[in-house]
Amino acid sequence: MVLGGIFGGSSTTTPQYLTGDKTAIDAFIDQFDTFLFDCDGADRRRRIGVLWSGDHKFPGTAETIDMLRSRGKQLVFVTNNSTKSRADYKKKFDGMGISAEEEEVFGSSYSAAIYIARILALPPPKNKVYVLGESGVEQELQSENISYCGGTDPLLRREMMPIDFESVASGELLDDDVGIVLTGLDFHPSYLKIALGMAYLRRGAKFLATNTDSTLPSAGSLFPGAGAISAPLVAASGQTPLALGKPSQAMMDAIEGKFKFDRKRACMVGDRLNTDIQFGIEGDLGGTLCVLTGVSKKEEFLVKDAKVVPSAYVDTLSDLLGESKAKAEAST
Amino acid sequence: MVLGGIFGGSSTTTPQYLTGDKTAIDAFIDQFDTFLFDCDGADRRRRIGVLWSGDHKFPGTAETIDMLRSRGKQLVFVTNNSTKSRADYKKKFDGMGISAEEEEVFGSSYSAAIYIARILALPPPKNKVYVLGESGVEQELQSENISYCGGTDPLLRREMMPIDFESVASGELLDDDVGIVLTGLDFHPSYLKIALGMAYLRRGAKFLATNTDSTLPSAGSLFPGAGAISAPLVAASGQTPLALGKPSQAMMDAIEGKFKFDRKRACMVGDRLNTDIQFGIEGDLGGTLCVLTGVSKKEEFLVKDAKVVPSAYVDTLSDLLGESKAKAEAST
């Protein structure tokens, strides 16, 4: 098989099917110094994802990662999951037996923290963040020494009382230092928390979101995602948040700022066309690789006029090992 | 002053200023057999509204209502507030000393109940309603003998547990009879409640909203309205609810169905151009009257190219009494 030479993300190129073609695989891998990986498959039941799905690791994942390391590749694990910190992810990788360093993980909460601390860089003390989200957001803000309120504060997980309308309106319940409202996936929404977020936005706070994924795949079904948590504030305030997760290029800029890689020698690996692959194409990376163990099906990008087309695709990540499928499956 | 004859809701007509012009007022009132009134001003502090604002009654309100009754007018009190039932409103009118019957009140929850029972009329038992809202919605569903779940059920005001993802996905936590999801203003949102609503929508339930007001005026500020409660479901499901409150004409149809009035001999009285006045114009009523004790200012409809223009306007509702302003104010 003759390689096309340049693995551009252009939607006019026919994507290359790498599974079972050792020569093509080696040439593909050699094109890149850096691989950005989507991680998640939160969905245990349907077992969809790239590296794992829930507690299920796809066969050959650890070996594939080790192979790329042995060939000197820089690896970055990119996730939109805002509820987990990089430290949480390190534990997940360890539990899965996949080699990874905390510093190689880049989540949407960390992306938001980096953006707030290094790019937005509001002058203190008016740079406090009001959080609608879980501890993953809080941990990453702490890691960048950003002060915050809201989040997992149990005092806000309560009923809105009539007096609260007065206290929010008067500003008594507000922290004067808040200059940013940051939403992520929050499993504990309350009217009081939404009302406080709206009050801060009405005072001129910047509106950010770790990501705005509309859905969260879980248990073989779809649940409300981070986009459903920011939605009440969008409706009530008329404002739209800047999203710091895939496919927002604000996240790509932050990743590049931290890892200093050559975009033309980098490849995004993922299972979702409209987040992962689009993220790589819009970021003008040298290539994109779609893994078919996930959400998107090859029929979606092999059709004529497909909107988002990867440079290449494989049935499963471990196909990059170049072993026969039977052998790869037998080894785990 | 010579009257223009027809008080159409057309935006090309210059609205007539009635305050202080007894002849014009009498002629205006004589044009109509039916008056539809907006009621609410939830905002105690800023005292904005038509009949009242919070616990503050505008001077002369009761007398104006009595005057219209003495002239044989049919009165309907129309409100988008979904948290209160007609019975709740009757108590409010009584407390304010304003004469009104429960049957004259038409709220967005009642509008939704009427729509579900008489227009949508899904075949039982698959016509149960899953409610995201407060007791006002439940009471009105009961009044039309519609079965429901969700709503104020304290068992749903709890944390989403990991097992809940499985139970929602498997359908174990779902009621098989639910065919409709109805959202109103809910002061007790929870991830579990939103996840259940999403699951019902994914099963094909109809999506309705009592109203989709983005904000709730209160305590001199703005808080998240019913539109902020439906927003997570809109984001997560990609579906948009049919709204049964102002300015949706589904509400006007329901009002007409119940009260059997002649639209050309009916006038909508309200303080908001983009809800009340638009509701009357789109409903092709004979006239609309804007009361300036509320949200909208006359500058908004007196400018050239104004989008929504009432037939007439008064400074305050009691100006319809035709008394001098000083006298009206002294009388309360």
Interface residues (C-beta under 8 A of the other chain):
Chain A: R45 E159 M160 F165 E166 V168 A169 S170 D186 F187 H188 P189 S190 Y191 I194 A195 M198 A199 R202 S214 T215 S218 A219 G220 S221 L222 F223 P224 G225 G227 A228 I229 S230 A231 P232 L233 V234 A235 A236 G238
Chain B: R45 E159 M160 F165 E166 V168 A169 S170 D186 F187 H188 P189 S190 Y191 I194 A195 M198 A199 R202 S214 T215 S218 A219 G220 S221 L222 F223 P224 G225 G227 A228 I229 S230 A231 P232 L233 V234 A235 A236 G238
